[in-house]
Amino acid sequence: MTFTEADMQRYSRHILLPEIGGIGQKKLKEASVLIVGAGGLGSPLLYYLAAAGVGRLGLVDDDAVDLSNLQRQIVHSNTDIGRLKVESAAEKAKALNPETKVDLYPTRLSQENAAEIFTGYDIIADGSDNFETRYCINDACVTVGKTLVSAAVLRFDGQLATFRPHLGGPCYRCVFPAQPPKDLIPSCSQAGVLGSLVGVLGSLQATEILKEILNIGESLENRLLLYDGLANHFRHISIKKAPDCPTCGT
């Protein structure tokens, strides 16, 4: 794979970095990432992965753009209200970087279709907004042996982790074995979320994915990153594989 003069100019700030260079940029161009959720987290995630030159992106979301989304879902605008989110988001990604291929899956992820969709991608990014989908994503990643970079937000708080159970690390269920009761943890539509918070976590999520592709830096595997937006405070919690995990345990 060779770079055109336009490629060299577009990715010049990456190529200048010794940790990336031309070889690393080639890795990005050959990589594929599936993003589950074209909303708050998916917006900055999509923008930064496309801008970075990731060669192929997939978008899974069955929802349409609503006015209430625009406070945080920056990939969409007023003129997109009523459109499928995957179509609106893909249009913006292609406008930013026409060289990036974007596959659309305007469907709700389920135990029936997740593994089949995931098989064609290197890394899975969880930008969903409900526990049912998060557990579905985790279980499918374990089944097909894919790295999962998962983020979640609520009110002023966020969390982020990388799961590589196929390489011996814990999976999402090792940390959160079962879904909490539906009335215990409210959704963003019930409790609210600071719009810029999804930008913080989505950007961090994009950074972790790029690090995984490039094999640079320290992975978030075995650590859960917690962010308190009101205090602007980050902390890490060590996590480990659970031998009795219902998904990846023995």
C-alpha positions as CSV (number, residue, x, y, z in Angstrom):
1,M,0.0,0.0,0.0
2,T,1.4,3.4,-1.0
3,F,0.5,6.9,0.1
4,T,-0.4,9.6,-2.4
5,E,0.9,13.1,-2.0
6,A,-2.5,14.1,-0.6
7,D,-2.3,11.2,2.0
8,M,1.2,12.5,3.0
9,Q,-0.2,15.9,3.6
10,R,-3.4,14.8,5.3
11,Y,-1.6,12.5,7.8
12,S,1.6,14.5,8.1
13,R,1.2,15.2,11.9
14,H,0.8,11.5,12.5
15,I,3.8,10.6,10.3
16,L,6.0,13.0,12.2
17,L,5.4,11.1,15.4
18,P,8.1,8.4,15.9
19,E,5.5,6.1,17.5
20,I,3.4,6.2,14.3
21,G,5.3,7.2,11.2
22,G,4.5,5.9,7.8
23,I,4.3,2.3,9.0
24,G,1.8,3.1,11.7
25,Q,-0.3,5.2,9.3
26,K,-0.4,2.2,7.0
27,K,-1.7,0.1,9.9
28,L,-4.5,2.6,10.5
29,K,-5.4,2.5,6.8
30,E,-5.6,-1.3,6.8
31,A,-7.6,-1.4,10.1
32,S,-11.3,-1.9,10.6
33,V,-13.4,-0.7,13.6
34,L,-17.1,-1.3,14.3
35,I,-18.9,1.4,16.3
36,V,-22.0,0.3,18.1
37,G,-24.1,3.5,18.5
38,A,-24.1,6.6,16.3
39,G,-25.0,8.9,19.1
40,G,-23.2,10.8,21.9
41,L,-20.1,8.6,22.2
42,G,-20.3,7.5,18.6
43,S,-20.1,11.1,17.3
44,P,-16.6,12.0,18.5
45,L,-15.4,8.4,18.1
46,L,-16.5,8.4,14.4
47,Y,-15.0,11.8,13.7
48,Y,-11.6,11.0,15.2
49,L,-11.2,7.5,13.7
50,A,-12.2,8.8,10.3
51,A,-9.8,11.8,10.6
52,A,-7.0,9.5,11.8
53,G,-7.3,7.5,8.6
54,V,-8.8,4.2,9.8
55,G,-9.6,2.5,6.5
56,R,-12.9,0.9,7.3
57,L,-15.6,1.8,9.8
58,G,-18.9,0.2,10.6
59,L,-21.9,1.8,12.2
60,V,-24.6,-0.1,14.0
61,D,-27.7,1.9,15.1
62,D,-31.4,1.5,14.3
63,D,-32.4,4.9,15.7
64,A,-33.4,8.2,13.9
65,V,-32.1,11.6,14.8
66,D,-34.3,13.5,17.3
67,L,-34.1,17.2,18.4
68,S,-33.2,16.0,21.9
69,N,-30.0,14.3,20.5
70,L,-28.4,17.5,19.2
71,Q,-27.3,18.7,22.7
72,R,-24.5,16.1,22.6
73,Q,-24.5,14.1,19.3
74,I,-22.4,16.5,17.3
75,V,-22.2,14.4,14.2
76,H,-25.9,15.3,13.5
77,S,-27.5,18.7,12.9
78,N,-31.0,20.2,12.6
79,T,-31.3,19.2,9.0
80,D,-30.8,15.5,9.9
81,I,-33.8,15.3,12.2
82,G,-35.8,12.3,11.2
83,R,-33.0,10.6,9.3
84,L,-31.4,7.3,10.3
85,K,-28.4,8.1,12.5
86,V,-26.1,5.7,10.6
87,E,-26.9,7.6,7.3
88,S,-26.4,11.0,8.8
89,A,-23.2,10.0,10.6
90,A,-21.7,8.2,7.6
91,E,-22.3,11.3,5.4
92,K,-20.3,13.5,7.9
93,A,-17.5,10.9,8.1
94,K,-17.2,10.7,4.3
95,A,-17.2,14.5,4.1
96,L,-14.3,14.6,6.6
97,N,-12.3,11.8,5.0
98,P,-13.5,10.5,1.6
99,E,-10.9,7.7,1.8
100,T,-12.5,6.0,4.7
101,K,-15.0,3.3,3.9
102,V,-18.2,3.3,6.1
103,D,-20.5,0.3,6.3
104,L,-24.0,0.9,7.6
105,Y,-26.0,-1.5,9.8
106,P,-29.4,0.2,10.4
107,T,-30.5,-2.5,12.8
108,R,-30.7,-3.2,16.5
109,L,-27.8,-5.4,17.7
110,S,-29.0,-8.7,19.2
111,Q,-27.6,-12.1,20.2
112,E,-28.8,-13.3,16.8
113,N,-26.8,-10.9,14.6
114,A,-23.9,-9.6,16.7
115,A,-21.3,-12.3,16.1
116,E,-21.9,-12.3,12.4
117,I,-21.5,-8.5,12.1
118,F,-18.4,-8.5,14.5
119,T,-16.5,-11.1,12.5
120,G,-15.5,-8.7,9.8
121,Y,-13.9,-6.1,12.1
122,D,-10.6,-5.9,14.0
123,I,-11.9,-3.9,17.0
124,I,-15.4,-3.3,18.4
125,A,-16.2,0.0,20.0
126,D,-19.2,0.1,22.4
127,G,-20.9,3.4,22.3
128,S,-24.3,2.1,23.3
129,D,-26.6,3.6,25.9
130,N,-28.2,0.5,27.6
131,F,-27.0,-2.5,29.5
132,E,-28.8,-5.1,27.3
133,T,-26.7,-4.0,24.3
134,R,-23.5,-3.8,26.3
135,Y,-23.8,-7.4,27.5
136,C,-24.7,-8.5,24.0
137,I,-21.6,-6.7,22.6
138,N,-19.4,-8.3,25.2
139,D,-20.7,-11.8,24.7
140,A,-20.3,-11.6,20.9
141,C,-16.7,-10.2,21.3
142,V,-15.8,-13.2,23.5
143,T,-17.4,-15.6,21.0
144,V,-15.6,-14.3,18.0
145,G,-12.4,-13.3,19.8
146,K,-12.4,-9.5,19.2
147,T,-10.9,-6.7,21.3
148,L,-13.6,-4.5,22.9
149,V,-13.1,-0.8,23.8
150,S,-16.2,0.1,25.9
151,A,-17.3,3.5,27.2
152,A,-20.3,4.7,29.2
153,V,-21.6,8.0,30.5
154,L,-24.3,9.3,32.8
155,R,-25.0,12.7,34.3
156,F,-21.4,14.1,34.9
157,D,-19.6,10.7,35.1
158,G,-18.0,8.4,32.6
159,Q,-16.0,5.1,32.5
160,L,-13.8,3.5,29.9
161,A,-12.0,0.1,29.6
162,T,-10.4,-2.2,27.0
163,F,-11.3,-5.9,27.1
164,R,-9.2,-8.6,25.5
165,P,-10.4,-11.9,26.9
166,H,-9.1,-13.8,23.8
167,L,-5.6,-12.7,25.0
168,G,-6.2,-13.8,28.6
169,G,-7.7,-10.6,30.0
170,P,-11.0,-10.0,31.7
171,C,-14.3,-9.4,29.8
172,Y,-17.0,-6.9,30.6
173,R,-19.0,-9.6,32.6
174,C,-15.9,-10.2,34.8
175,V,-16.4,-6.7,36.1
176,F,-20.2,-6.5,35.9
177,P,-21.4,-10.1,36.1
178,A,-25.1,-9.3,35.5
179,Q,-27.4,-6.5,34.4
180,P,-28.6,-4.3,37.2
181,P,-32.4,-4.1,37.8
182,K,-34.0,-1.7,35.3
183,D,-35.2,0.7,38.0
184,L,-31.8,0.9,39.8
185,I,-29.7,2.8,37.3
186,P,-31.6,5.4,35.2
187,S,-30.9,6.1,31.5
188,C,-29.6,9.4,30.1
189,S,-33.1,10.2,29.0
190,Q,-34.2,9.8,32.6
191,A,-31.3,11.3,34.5
192,G,-29.6,13.5,31.9
193,V,-26.0,13.9,30.7
194,L,-23.7,16.8,30.3
195,G,-23.3,17.2,26.5
196,S,-19.5,17.8,26.6
197,L,-19.0,14.7,28.7
198,V,-19.6,12.4,25.8
199,G,-16.9,14.3,23.9
200,V,-14.4,13.6,26.7
201,L,-15.1,9.9,26.8
202,G,-15.6,9.5,23.1
203,S,-12.2,11.1,22.4
204,L,-10.5,9.0,25.1
205,Q,-12.2,5.9,23.5
206,A,-10.9,6.9,20.1
207,T,-7.4,7.3,21.5
208,E,-7.5,3.8,23.1
209,I,-8.6,2.3,19.8
210,L,-5.8,4.0,17.9
211,K,-3.3,2.7,20.4
212,E,-4.6,-0.8,20.0
213,I,-4.3,-0.6,16.2
214,L,-0.8,0.8,16.5
215,N,0.3,-1.3,19.4
216,I,1.7,1.7,21.3
217,G,1.5,3.0,24.8
218,E,-0.1,1.2,27.8
219,S,-3.5,-0.5,27.2
220,L,-6.4,0.0,29.5
221,E,-6.8,-3.8,29.7
222,N,-7.0,-4.8,33.4
223,R,-8.0,-1.3,34.4
224,L,-11.3,0.6,34.5
225,L,-10.9,4.4,34.0
226,L,-13.4,6.5,35.9
227,Y,-14.0,10.2,35.2
228,D,-15.7,12.6,37.5
229,G,-16.6,15.6,35.3
230,L,-17.7,17.9,38.2
231,A,-14.3,17.4,39.9
232,N,-12.4,17.0,36.7
233,H,-10.8,13.9,38.3
234,F,-9.6,10.7,36.8
235,R,-8.9,7.5,38.7
236,H,-8.2,3.8,37.8
237,I,-9.6,0.7,39.3
238,S,-7.7,-2.6,38.8
239,I,-9.8,-5.3,37.3
240,K,-9.0,-9.0,36.7
241,K,-10.4,-12.0,35.0
242,A,-13.1,-13.9,37.0
243,P,-12.7,-17.7,36.9
244,D,-16.4,-18.1,37.3
245,C,-17.4,-15.5,34.7
246,P,-20.5,-16.8,32.9
247,T,-19.0,-15.7,29.5
248,C,-15.3,-16.2,29.5
249,G,-14.6,-18.1,32.7
250,T,-13.7,-21.8,33.1
